[in-house]
Amino acid sequence: MNPATLIHRTVLLAEAVDGLSVKPDGVYVDCTFGRGGHSRRILAQLGPTGRLIAFDKDPAAIASAQALADPRFQIVHDGFVCFTQALDALGVSEVDGVLMDLGISSPQIDEAERGFSFRFDAPLDMRMDTTRGLTAAQWLAQADEADIREVIKTYGEERFAKSIAAAIVATRAESPITRTGELARLVAQNVRTREPGQDPATRTFQAIRIYLNRELEELSATLPQIIARLRTGGRISVISFHSLEDRIVKNFLRDAATADTLPSWVLVRAADIPQAPLRLVGKAIRASAEEVRDNPRARSAIMRVAERTEGEWKGLA
């Protein structure tokens, strides 16, 4: 299937870009280009001297980005974990805003040969970047049962991880598991209670995808890099799609927006207490009922926004 024919509906499109409070002459980063919905909206709000840098691992996303002929725009074929390194290479010391739309895009799910979805019978791949790394099939063929169990339990929050892992190891002893359909059927046979409206393979597929692509590790490593490069008044806008992502984002932003506390016996003026490096902007935002009706995948989306203050950032750059 031609990737260009796959439709991607950008979730929280207006809300995420509005959260950045785009300045016409500012420098912005879209950490997850996807099919460019957020990037195009940012570019529409930038003036002639504005600049947008985007990241993506996916070769299909890179092809889509390269078709975006705009001198204010640059695409980096790499994950956002290379944030600092890439900005240094581009000569960018500070930015005015950063947007992160985490997780997987609709075209990646809907393109059967990518192997992300249990809705198709296709090669079991699951890599965001198909040019590097182990496929899901290769990992399942060599991983220890204990590692498979831990991945499914930790990243999928799957109650039946133990029986699923045992079944995978028993099955691969007879023949390798190379197709999404094979894995989905095997999982379904070992999930004893079904969640309403959810395929029994959902949590296992999510877990393997997150693990293979190091999604949570890269998110945790990138957030401090972003804060270190935001200029005062600059904003970060993050959309998460499941509890593990959102927990990392929520805790990081909360901690960075909390000023250092001093013992009660220390006599100091409020104005002299060091300012926290971030300020939370509003409450977490979820997709509207109308958006969820038009795009059911928006149902689990949650967006958080924070703004850089003059407070010193003491974390890692």
C-alpha positions in Angstrom: 0.0 0.0 0.0 1.3 3.5 -0.9 1.9 5.4 2.4 0.6 8.5 0.7 -2.8 7.0 0.4 -3.2 6.4 4.1 -5.2 9.0 6.0 -3.8 10.4 9.2 -6.0 12.5 11.4 -3.9 14.6 13.7 -5.2 14.4 17.3 -5.7 17.7 19.3 -4.4 19.6 16.3 -5.5 23.1 17.2 -5.1 22.6 21.0 -1.5 21.4 20.8 -0.3 24.2 18.5 -2.3 26.8 20.4 -0.6 25.6 23.6 2.7 26.7 22.1 1.5 30.3 21.7 3.5 30.5 18.4 5.5 33.7 17.8 5.9 34.6 14.1 9.7 34.9 14.3 10.2 32.0 16.7 12.1 28.7 16.4 10.0 25.6 17.0 10.5 21.8 17.1 8.0 19.1 16.2 9.5 16.0 17.8 7.1 13.7 16.0 6.4 14.8 12.4 4.2 11.8 11.5 2.3 13.1 8.4 2.9 16.7 9.3 -0.4 17.9 10.7 1.0 19.8 13.6 4.0 20.9 11.6 1.9 22.5 8.9 -0.2 24.3 11.4 2.9 25.7 13.1 4.3 26.8 9.7 1.0 28.5 9.0 1.5 30.7 12.1 5.2 31.4 11.5 6.3 34.5 9.7 9.1 34.6 7.0 11.9 34.6 9.6 10.4 31.8 11.7 11.9 28.3 11.8 10.6 24.8 12.3 12.7 21.6 12.9 11.0 18.2 13.0 12.1 14.7 14.0 10.9 11.3 12.9 12.3 7.8 12.7 9.9 6.5 10.1 11.1 6.5 6.5 7.5 7.0 5.3 7.2 10.1 7.5 10.6 11.4 6.2 9.3 11.0 2.6 6.2 13.0 3.5 8.3 15.7 5.2 10.7 16.0 2.2 7.7 16.8 0.0 7.0 19.8 2.2 8.8 22.5 0.2 9.3 25.3 2.7 12.6 27.1 3.4 11.7 27.6 7.0 11.4 23.8 7.6 14.0 21.1 8.2 13.5 17.4 8.9 15.8 15.2 11.0 15.7 11.5 10.2 16.2 10.3 13.8 14.3 9.9 17.0 13.8 12.9 19.3 16.2 11.4 21.8 18.9 13.0 19.6 17.3 16.5 20.4 20.4 18.2 21.8 22.8 16.6 19.2 20.6 17.6 16.3 20.1 21.2 17.4 23.8 21.6 17.9 24.4 20.3 14.4 21.9 22.9 13.1 23.4 25.7 15.1 20.3 26.2 17.3 21.0 27.1 20.9 17.5 27.9 22.1 14.0 27.3 20.9 10.6 29.0 21.6 8.5 25.8 21.7 8.5 22.1 21.4 5.6 19.8 20.5 5.5 16.0 21.2 2.7 13.8 19.8 3.7 10.5 21.3 3.0 6.9 20.3 2.0 5.5 16.9 0.4 7.2 13.9 -2.7 6.1 12.0 -0.8 5.2 8.8 1.6 3.1 10.8 -1.3 1.1 12.3 -3.2 0.9 9.0 -0.3 -0.1 6.8 -0.4 -3.9 7.3 3.2 -4.6 6.3 4.5 -2.5 9.2 3.3 -5.2 11.6 1.9 -2.9 14.3 -1.7 -4.1 14.1 -3.4 -7.4 15.1 -6.2 -6.5 12.6 -4.1 -7.8 9.7 -2.1 -10.9 9.0 1.3 -9.4 8.1 5.0 -9.8 8.9 5.6 -9.2 12.6 7.8 -6.1 12.4 6.7 -3.2 14.7 9.8 -1.0 14.1 9.3 2.7 13.9 12.4 2.9 11.8 12.4 0.0 9.4 16.1 0.6 8.5 17.5 -0.5 11.8 17.0 -2.7 14.9 15.4 -6.1 15.6 11.9 -6.9 14.3 9.3 -8.2 16.7 9.6 -11.6 15.1 13.4 -11.6 15.6 13.1 -10.5 19.3 10.4 -13.1 20.1 12.6 -15.8 18.5 15.5 -15.1 20.8 14.3 -13.5 24.0 14.2 -15.4 27.3 10.8 -16.3 28.6 11.4 -14.2 31.7 12.2 -11.1 29.5 9.1 -11.6 27.3 7.0 -11.9 30.5 8.5 -8.8 32.0 8.0 -6.7 28.8 4.4 -7.7 28.4 3.7 -7.1 32.1 5.5 -3.8 32.4 4.8 -2.1 29.1 1.4 -3.7 28.4 0.1 -3.8 32.0 -1.1 -7.3 31.0 -2.4 -9.5 33.8 -1.9 -12.7 31.8 1.7 -11.9 30.8 3.1 -15.1 32.4 0.8 -17.5 30.4 1.3 -15.5 27.2 5.1 -15.6 27.5 5.0 -19.3 28.3 2.8 -19.9 25.2 5.1 -17.9 23.0 8.2 -20.0 24.1 6.3 -23.3 23.7 5.0 -22.3 20.2 8.4 -21.1 18.9 9.9 -24.4 19.9 7.8 -25.9 17.2 8.0 -23.1 14.6 8.9 -19.4 14.6 6.2 -16.8 15.2 6.6 -14.5 12.2 3.1 -13.1 11.5 0.9 -10.7 13.4 -2.1 -13.1 13.0 -0.1 -15.9 14.7 0.8 -13.8 17.7 -2.8 -12.3 18.0 -4.3 -15.8 18.0 -1.8 -17.1 20.5 -2.4 -14.2 22.9 -6.2 -14.5 22.6 -6.0 -18.2 23.7 -4.2 -17.1 26.9 -6.2 -14.0 27.9 -8.9 -15.5 30.1 -11.0 -12.4 30.7 -11.8 -9.9 27.9 -11.9 -6.1 28.4 -15.1 -4.5 26.8 -14.4 -3.0 23.4 -10.7 -4.2 23.4 -9.1 -7.0 21.5 -7.2 -9.4 23.8 -4.0 -8.8 21.8 -4.0 -5.0 22.4 -1.8 -4.9 25.5 0.7 -7.4 24.2 1.1 -5.7 20.9 1.5 -2.3 22.7 4.1 -3.7 25.0 6.3 -5.2 22.3 6.1 -2.1 20.2 7.0 0.2 23.2 9.9 -2.1 24.2 11.4 -2.5 20.7 11.3 1.2 19.9 12.5 2.2 23.4 9.6 4.7 23.6 9.5 5.3 27.3 13.3 5.4 27.8 13.6 7.9 24.9 10.8 10.0 26.3 12.4 10.1 29.7 15.8 11.0 28.2 14.4 13.7 26.0 12.3 15.8 28.3 15.3 17.2 30.2 17.0 18.0 26.9 14.0 20.0 25.8 13.8 22.1 29.1 17.5 22.9 28.8 17.0 24.4 25.3 13.7 26.3 25.9 14.2 30.0 26.2 12.3 31.9 28.9 8.7 32.1 27.9 9.1 29.1 25.6 6.6 26.3 25.9 6.4 22.5 25.7 3.2 20.8 24.6 2.9 17.0 24.9 0.2 14.6 23.8 0.2 11.1 25.4 -1.9 8.2 24.5 -1.5 5.7 27.4 -1.0 5.9 31.1 2.7 4.9 31.0 3.6 7.8 28.7 1.4 10.3 30.6 2.8 9.3 34.0 6.3 10.1 32.8 5.2 13.5 31.3 3.0 14.4 34.2 5.6 13.7 36.9 8.5 15.4 35.0 6.5 18.6 34.3 5.2 18.6 37.9 8.6 18.2 39.4 10.2 20.8 37.1 7.4 23.2 38.1 8.0 22.8 41.8 10.3 25.2 43.5 13.0 24.0 45.9 11.6 23.9 49.4 13.5 25.2 52.4 13.2 24.1 56.0 10.6 26.1 57.9 13.2 27.6 60.2 15.1 29.3 57.4 14.2 33.0 57.4 14.0 34.1 53.7 11.8 36.4 51.7 9.4 34.7 49.3 11.0 36.8 46.5 14.4 35.2 47.3 13.2 31.6 47.0 14.6 30.1 43.8 12.0 30.0 41.0 11.1 26.6 39.5 12.3 26.3 35.9 8.8 25.5 34.6 5.2 26.8 35.1 2.3 24.5 34.3 -0.1 26.1 31.8 -3.7 25.2 32.6 -5.0 21.7 33.2 -4.6 18.6 31.2 -6.7 18.6 28.1 -8.6 15.7 26.5 -10.1 15.4 23.0 -13.6 16.7 22.7 -16.6 14.4 22.3 -16.9 15.6 18.8 -13.3 14.8 18.0 -13.6 11.3 19.5 -16.7 10.7 17.5 -14.9 11.6 14.3 -11.6 9.9 15.3 -12.0 7.2 17.9 -8.2 7.0 18.3 -8.4 10.4 20.0 -10.3 8.8 22.9 -7.2 8.1 25.1 -5.3 11.3 24.2 -4.3 13.7 27.0 -2.3 16.9 26.5 -0.1 18.8 29.0 1.5 22.2 28.5 4.2 24.0 30.5 6.2 27.2 30.1 9.8 27.9 30.8 10.5 30.5 33.5 13.6 32.4 34.4 14.3 29.7 37.1 17.6 27.8 36.8 17.3 24.4 35.2 19.6 22.1 37.2 18.8 18.9 35.4 20.8 17.2 32.6 21.0 19.0 29.3 
